[in-house]
Amino acid sequence: MAISPGSALRPPTSADYKSKAPQLSLGRALVVIGLGVAMVALVSSIVQAARDGSAASIAAQAAWTFGIATAALGAIKTGIASILLGIVRSIWLRVESLKVSLPRLMPSNVESGEVREGSIDTPYGPASVTGVPPPPLPIHRMAIMLWAPMLVMGAMLVVIGLVLSFVEAGAASSDNESNFQTLRALVPGIEFFGEALLLAGISFLLGSILASLRLGGGEVQESVGAAVKTLKIPATAKLFLGLMAMGMMVSMLQIVLYIYVATLDDVSTIDTWLAWL
């Protein structure tokens, strides 16, 4: 899957390269909102620690405080994702402007030589030389395809967890022990899995930025008739992939275990499981 003009990641070629991506402003606004909600959760936590109320009222406050604190993290991560999306689109605006302007600066009497394809060493690391921009790597195709679904599913789960946290608070206030213990396990499981999906979406957007730099740089080199030199994937990127896959597996395991804990009846057993989770 390539990054085609007119897609969510790449503006149409007719777009004004001087324009500013609106996703940048939206992202900053979401980060500010998230920080404000996080401050509310912090104040609620301090009040909760100092109050001398009943166990039910403290549990109720703890439930909705956790819900809005996690929602604040979700808003901040969504804001970061929006900023990264704006960065991707800004990169492609610059690429298109370079593809138009650079060929005009090249001498008209320069003859393009034969491209000798293969591997080379550069001051920036090993690279490959090709006549045309290379196709996206499998991880880049995956990132381009999955960043949006991950962000949408993550945001939905965080919102669902927020709503359930208020339901949990109501169950604690009404002394509905059965529902409270069930939601006590389900809410953090849903919230944490939603946060993991948001982080996955952010990671895939970072991969989309790298794919844009790789493909866009190749297109700029091709536009001036030069051989396309593309850096090879470094070891740190491979480590990134491995750690991300490990994190997603742990995240999927934790939500399965949270669902299992939600089926238990013994409070002490639930407390033990939740401590580990």
Buried (B, 14 or more C-beta within 10 A) or exposed (E): BEBEEEBBBBBEBEBEBEEEBEBBEBBBEBBEBBEEBBEEBEEBBEEBEEEEEEEBBBBBBBBBBBBBBBBBBBBBBBBBBBBBBBBBBBBBBEBBBBBEEBEEEEEEEEEEEEBEEEEEEEEEEEBBBBEEBEEBBEBBBBBBEBBBEBBEBBBEBBBBBBEBBBBBBBBBBEEBEEBBBBBBBBBBBBBBBBBBBBBBBBBBBBBBBBBBBBBBBBBBBBBBEBBBBBBEBEEEBEEBBEEBEEBBEEBEEBBEBBEEBBEBEEEEEBEEBBEEB
